[in-house]
Amino acid sequence: MKKTVLQRLEEEKGRLTPSQKKVALYILKNPTEVAFLTMEQFALKAKVSVATIMRLAYQLGFSGYSDLQKEMQQSIRQQLEPHMQFAKGISKIRKDDLLSKYAEQHIGNIQKTVSLLSIEELNRAAKMVFEAEKVYLIGYRSSAAIANYLEDRMARIGIDCEHLQGDTGRNQALLSRMNKKSLVLGISFPRYASPTIAMVQVAKSQGCKVIGITDHGQSPLGQLSDISLHCAFDSMVFHNSLISAFFVADLLLLSIAGNYPKEVQENLEKIEKVIKEIKANVL
């Protein structure tokens, strides 16, 4: 079986120069991020020269950086396939410690997410959402659950928003009308749904501001975003964990409420009045 880039790096570590080791360690710690970095971006992140990265690529048997990166993307794609995620995750647990191990992983994801977030960026994102003429939420596959959640909660606090889902003519019509007063909030995690990226690209070309909820700034969505809110997604099962993404969604809602308390309060009171009039709840 052909060895992956990460396996070859582990084997070659002892034969690398100090600067090449810096490159290797950065790749081993941040494989998904490196898979989408340009060579110049990677050199800045790892604090090495472009030449060092090229020499390491040659030493690993690649024709250049793009060849190495292509193989990394393929390797990561395979690791993220549901059956591979399941096999990897289930091997780490026993039935008698399932509860504690699974809770530990989600707690770890939230702790990592907190370390990735900036309160300044969160407040900037809240301001962009609240001041936008219209907010369009884009999330496909599992990310659609977060987009649906945000659509419901944002509407309750007075934000004109809509979740674009499915491949419909309505989505295309809405995309054609977006402009610099519109805001797109995209949600995307590995393996990165291509419809999400395509629609955000179109919205960006129409002049829209973009907020991304994704795993890192160099992800396909992160690179398109004016503000990128990052969260961890590790899971023991066959799909990405959404716990941290919901955590970030709630943080964004709290930031909006904290920055615009008067307006949010007024909108909640209006909605409560309607709820009572139509007898929407039992209690």
C-alpha positions in Angstrom: 0.0 0.0 0.0 1.3 3.4 -1.0 2.5 5.5 2.0 0.8 8.9 2.6 2.7 12.2 2.8 2.3 12.2 6.6 3.8 8.7 6.9 6.7 9.6 4.7 7.4 12.7 6.7 7.4 10.7 9.9 10.0 8.3 8.3 12.2 11.1 7.0 12.2 13.3 10.1 15.6 12.1 11.3 17.2 12.9 8.0 15.9 16.4 7.6 17.8 19.7 8.1 16.5 22.0 11.0 14.6 24.2 8.6 13.1 21.2 6.8 12.0 19.8 10.2 10.1 23.0 10.8 8.2 22.5 7.5 7.6 18.8 8.3 6.3 19.6 11.8 3.9 22.3 10.5 2.5 19.8 8.0 2.1 17.1 10.6 0.3 19.4 13.0 -1.8 21.2 10.4 -2.4 18.9 7.4 -5.9 20.1 6.4 -4.7 23.8 6.5 -1.5 23.1 4.5 -3.6 21.3 1.8 -5.0 24.7 0.8 -2.1 27.1 1.4 -0.1 28.5 -1.5 3.6 27.9 -1.2 4.2 31.6 -0.3 1.5 31.4 2.5 3.0 28.2 3.8 6.5 29.7 3.9 5.1 32.6 6.0 3.2 30.4 8.4 6.1 28.0 8.9 8.7 30.8 9.0 10.9 29.2 6.4 11.9 30.0 2.8 10.1 28.8 -0.3 13.3 27.1 -1.3 13.2 25.0 1.9 9.7 23.8 1.1 10.7 22.9 -2.4 13.7 20.9 -1.2 11.5 19.0 1.2 9.1 18.2 -1.6 11.9 16.9 -3.7 13.3 14.8 -0.9 9.9 13.1 -0.4 9.9 12.2 -4.1 7.5 14.8 -5.5 8.1 16.9 -8.6 7.3 20.1 -6.6 5.0 21.7 -4.0 1.8 21.4 -6.1 2.4 17.7 -6.5 2.9 17.2 -2.7 -0.2 19.3 -2.0 -2.3 17.4 -4.4 -1.4 14.1 -2.7 -2.1 15.6 0.7 -5.6 16.7 -0.4 -6.2 13.1 -1.7 -5.0 11.6 1.5 -7.1 13.9 3.7 -10.2 13.3 1.5 -9.8 9.5 2.0 -9.4 10.0 5.8 -12.6 12.0 5.9 -14.7 9.4 4.1 -17.4 8.1 6.5 -16.1 4.5 6.7 -12.6 5.7 7.4 -13.7 8.1 10.1 -15.8 5.4 11.7 -12.9 2.9 11.7 -10.5 5.4 13.2 -12.9 6.6 15.9 -14.4 3.3 17.0 -10.9 1.8 17.5 -10.3 4.4 20.3 -13.1 3.4 22.5 -14.6 0.5 24.5 -18.3 0.1 25.2 -17.8 0.7 28.9 -16.1 4.1 28.4 -18.1 5.4 25.5 -19.9 8.1 27.5 -16.8 9.6 29.1 -14.7 9.4 25.9 -17.3 10.9 23.7 -18.0 13.7 26.2 -14.2 14.4 26.5 -13.9 14.8 22.7 -16.7 17.3 22.5 -15.3 19.3 25.5 -12.0 19.2 23.8 -13.5 20.5 20.5 -15.1 23.4 22.4 -11.9 24.2 24.2 -9.9 24.2 21.0 -12.6 26.4 19.3 -12.4 29.0 22.2 -8.6 29.2 21.5 -9.3 29.7 17.8 -11.8 32.5 18.2 -11.3 36.3 18.7 -13.8 38.4 20.6 -13.0 41.3 18.3 -13.8 39.2 15.2 -17.0 37.9 16.8 -18.1 41.5 17.5 -17.2 42.6 14.0 -19.3 39.7 12.6 -22.2 40.6 14.8 -22.1 44.2 13.5 -22.0 43.0 9.9 -25.0 40.7 10.5 -27.1 43.3 12.2 -26.4 46.1 9.8 -26.9 44.0 6.6 -29.9 44.7 4.5 -30.4 41.0 4.1 -28.5 37.9 5.4 -28.3 34.8 3.3 -27.3 31.6 5.0 -25.6 28.9 3.0 -24.9 25.4 4.4 -25.2 22.1 2.7 -25.4 18.5 4.0 -24.7 18.4 7.7 -24.0 22.2 7.8 -27.6 22.8 6.7 -28.6 22.1 10.3 -26.6 25.0 11.6 -27.9 27.3 8.8 -31.5 26.3 9.7 -30.8 27.0 13.4 -29.4 30.4 12.6 -32.2 31.3 10.3 -34.8 30.7 13.0 -32.9 32.5 15.8 -31.8 35.4 13.7 -35.4 36.0 12.5 -36.5 36.1 16.1 -34.2 39.0 16.9 -35.3 41.0 13.9 -32.7 40.1 11.2 -34.1 39.6 7.7 -32.5 36.3 6.7 -33.0 33.3 4.5 -31.3 29.9 4.1 -30.4 29.0 0.6 -30.7 25.3 0.3 -30.9 22.8 -2.5 -30.2 23.4 -6.1 -33.2 25.6 -7.0 -34.0 28.3 -9.5 -35.0 30.4 -6.5 -31.4 30.3 -5.2 -30.1 31.4 -8.6 -32.6 34.3 -8.7 -31.6 35.4 -5.1 -27.9 35.2 -6.0 -28.4 37.4 -9.0 -29.9 40.1 -6.9 -27.3 40.2 -4.1 -25.2 43.3 -3.7 -22.9 45.2 -1.4 -25.8 45.7 1.1 -26.3 41.9 1.4 -24.4 39.6 3.7 -23.7 35.9 3.1 -23.0 33.6 6.1 -21.5 30.3 4.8 -20.9 27.2 6.8 -18.5 24.6 5.6 -16.3 21.8 7.0 -14.2 19.1 5.4 -14.9 17.6 2.9 -16.3 21.1 2.0 -19.5 20.9 -0.1 -18.8 22.3 -3.5 -22.3 24.0 -3.9 -21.5 26.1 -0.8 -18.2 27.3 -2.2 -19.7 28.0 -5.6 -22.6 30.0 -4.2 -20.3 32.0 -1.9 -18.0 32.8 -4.8 -20.9 34.1 -6.9 -22.2 36.2 -3.9 -18.7 37.6 -3.4 -18.5 38.6 -7.1 -21.8 40.5 -6.6 -20.2 42.6 -3.9 -21.5 40.7 -0.8 -19.7 40.7 2.4 -19.0 37.1 3.6 -18.8 35.6 7.1 -17.6 32.0 7.2 -18.0 29.4 9.9 -15.4 26.8 9.0 -12.3 25.0 10.4 -9.6 27.4 9.5 -8.8 30.5 7.5 -7.2 28.7 4.6 -10.1 26.4 3.9 -12.0 27.1 0.7 -14.6 29.1 2.6 -12.1 30.8 4.9 -10.3 32.2 1.9 -13.5 33.8 0.6 -14.6 35.2 3.9 -14.2 38.8 5.2 -14.5 37.3 8.7 -13.8 33.7 9.4 -15.0 32.1 12.6 -13.1 28.9 13.3 -14.2 25.7 15.1 -13.0 22.2 15.7 -14.9 19.3 14.2 -13.2 16.1 15.4 -15.6 13.1 15.9 -15.5 9.5 16.8 -18.3 8.6 14.5 -18.7 8.7 10.7 -19.5 12.4 10.4 -18.0 15.7 11.5 -19.1 16.9 15.0 -21.4 19.9 14.8 -21.2 20.7 18.6 -18.6 23.4 18.2 -20.3 24.9 15.1 -23.5 25.3 17.1 -21.4 26.8 20.0 -20.0 29.4 17.5 -23.5 30.0 16.1 -24.9 30.7 19.6 -21.9 32.9 20.4 -22.6 35.0 17.3 -26.3 35.4 18.4 -25.2 36.4 21.9 -22.7 38.9 20.5 -25.5 40.5 18.4 -27.8 40.6 21.5 -25.0 42.1 23.6 -24.2 44.8 21.0 -27.8 45.7 20.2 -29.8 44.9 23.4 -32.5 47.5 22.8 -33.3 46.5 19.3 -33.2 42.8 20.1 -35.5 43.3 23.2 -38.1 45.1 21.1 -38.1 42.4 18.4 -38.5 39.6 21.0 -41.4 41.5 22.5 -43.1 41.9 19.1 -42.7 38.1 18.4 -44.0 37.2 21.8 -47.1 39.2 21.2 -47.8 37.3 17.9 -47.1 33.9 19.6 -49.7 34.7 22.2 -52.2 35.9 19.6 -52.0 32.7 17.6 -51.7 30.5 20.7 -48.5 28.9 19.3 -47.5 27.2 22.6 -49.2 24.9 25.1 -47.6 26.8 28.0 
